[in-house]
Amino acid sequence: MAKKPAQNPNYKVIAENRRARFDYAIEDDLECGIVLTGSEVKSLRLNTANIAESYAAVEDGELWLVNSYIAPYEQAMFGHEDRRRRKLLASKKELARLWNETQRKGMTLVPLVLYFNHKGVAKIKIGLAKGKKTVDKRETEAKRDWNRQKQRLLKERN
């Protein structure tokens, strides 16, 4: 029996926007760095973040994360605002591409996952997405239910 590779102790998912894949059709995704203060990093290490209601926007040639929540860190000497706009780090080429894509009808930038990578650096994965209509959401739900039912039937058969 093959051994599983050792999991990296630094990699840690902090917050995940599970609703995004249901509400949006994700066409492309991009990993970005995020500019944080010290108290924000300490708070993230305690898993106190929420990116469910947030979005990303390209403004004046910079990428911003808007309305994300990082809880205040109690032991911090100099605290931070919990819902401040945070700058995201991406190359100029990527920024230009994202800006062009978001100018099209219905395209938006949605944060998918906030995590610490294998080096222990906070990163965020944003998705270039198009909003789904109610019919598309129902279709996705029906496919998911059918796949679950199919797995149950296969399990019962064996």
C-alpha positions, -999 to +999 in steps of 0.1 A: +000+000+000+014+034-010+021+060+016+004+094+015+028+123+010+034+142+042+012+172+044+030+206+047+025+220+082+025+256+069-004+252+044-036+261+061-070+272+046-083+302+066-116+310+049-134+296+019-162+311-001-182+279-008-213+299-020-193+314-048-192+282-069-230+280-065-238+316-074-212+321-101-197+302-131-160+305-124-141+309-158-106+315-145-088+319-112-057+337-100-035+335-069-027+369-054-007+381-024-025+403+001-011+434+019-018+429+057-008+445+090+007+425+118-025+422+138-043+410+108-018+382+102-021+372+139-058+371+137-057+350+105-035+325+122-065+320+146-089+314+117-110+345+123-118+356+088-148+357+064-147+363+027-183+353+019-197+388+013-165+403-002-155+410-038-124+422-056-122+452-079-096+468-102-095+506-095-068+530-107-045+502-119-046+484-085-065+453-073-085+457-041-103+432-018-135+450-006-157+441+024-137+411+037-138+405+074-108+398+096-116+399+133-097+423+156-068+407+174-073+412+211-036+413+222-026+438+195-011+471+207-021+487+174-053+471+161-069+472+126-102+479+110-121+447+106-136+455+072-110+477+055-101+476+018-070+454+014-047+457-016-041+425-036-007+419-053-008+409-089+014+416-120+005+445-143-002+421-171-027+402-149-043+435-138-048+446-173-064+413-183-087+413-152-097+449-159-106+441-195-125+410-185-145+428-158-156+455-183-175+428-202-212+424-192-218+403-161-181+395-152-169+400-117-140+391-094-150+368-066-126+356-037-126+318-035-101+308-008-080+327+017-050+306+029-014+304+041+007+287+014+035+262+020+059+291+029+035+304+055+026+335+034-011+347+033-025+343-002-060+347-017-074+329-048-098+351-068-120+338-096-131+356-127-168+348-127-201+353-144-233+353-124-256+323-128-293+327-133-318+308-112-323+282-139-285+275-140-285+272-102-313+246-102-295+227-129-263+226-109-282+214-078-300+187-099-266+174-112-251+173-077-282+154-064-280+129-093-243+123-087-249+117-050-277+093-058-255+075-084-228+070-058-253+056-033-266+031-059-231+020-068-222+016-031-254-005-025-246-027-055-211-036-042 
